Amino acid sequence: MITIDAKDKTLGRVASAAAKALLGKRSADFAKNVVAQDGVTIENASKVKLSGNNKARDMKYVRYSGYPGGQKIESYAMLTARRGGKEAIRRAVLGMLPKNRLQKPRIKLLTIND
């Protein structure tokens, strides 16, 4: 189990460290086609920082329901108010993982604590 402390670290650096560990690149027996058995725990998720001015307002998360007019856009501030800091970190790590059949089993190994 790998533990990452997110206190006073930027969102991207925490997410990239977690994605690298979930891919198994920290282990000696790395293989691209195998899910690593090491889980990743991120502590202090609500204390993560954002670099830049007004990034909480400017960073956008987009989702689409599939229906006409079903595109929903929300800022980082709205997302963290609605779901907490854990969801922003989860989405950042998910975006850094490869888009293949191993993405879902890998993201299940991620545990985020406030």
Secondary structure as the mmCIF struct_conf table of DSSP 4:
data_model
#
loop_
_struct_conf.conf_type_id
_struct_conf.id
_struct_conf.beg_label_comp_id
_struct_conf.beg_label_asym_id
_struct_conf.beg_label_seq_id
_struct_conf.end_label_comp_id
_struct_conf.end_label_asym_id
_struct_conf.end_label_seq_id
STRN STRN1 ILE A 2 ASP A 5
TURN_TY1_P TURN_TY1_P1 LYS A 7 ASP A 8
STRN STRN2 THR A 10 THR A 10
HELX_RH_AL_P HELX_RH_AL_P1 LEU A 11 LEU A 23
TURN_TY1_P TURN_TY1_P2 GLY A 24 ARG A 26
BEND BEND1 SER A 27 SER A 27
TURN_TY1_P TURN_TY1_P3 ALA A 28 ASP A 29
TURN_TY1_P TURN_TY1_P4 LYS A 32 ASN A 33
BEND BEND2 VAL A 34 VAL A 34
BEND BEND3 GLN A 37 GLN A 37
STRN STRN3 VAL A 40 GLU A 43
HELX_RH_3T_P HELX_RH_3T_P1 ALA A 45 LYS A 47
STRN STRN4 LYS A 49 LYS A 49
BEND BEND4 GLY A 52 GLY A 52
TURN_TY1_P TURN_TY1_P5 ASN A 53 ASN A 54
HELX_RH_AL_P HELX_RH_AL_P2 LYS A 55 ASP A 58
STRN STRN5 LYS A 60 TYR A 64
BEND BEND5 GLY A 66 TYR A 67
TURN_TY1_P TURN_TY1_P6 PRO A 68 GLY A 69
STRN STRN6 GLN A 71 SER A 75
HELX_RH_AL_P HELX_RH_AL_P3 TYR A 76 ARG A 83
HELX_RH_AL_P HELX_RH_AL_P4 GLY A 85 MET A 96
BEND BEND6 LEU A 97 LEU A 97
BEND BEND7 LYS A 99 ASN A 100
TURN_TY1_P TURN_TY1_P7 ARG A 101 LEU A 102
HELX_RH_AL_P HELX_RH_AL_P5 GLN A 103 ILE A 107
TURN_TY1_P TURN_TY1_P8 LYS A 108 LEU A 109
STRN STRN7 LEU A 110 ILE A 112
#
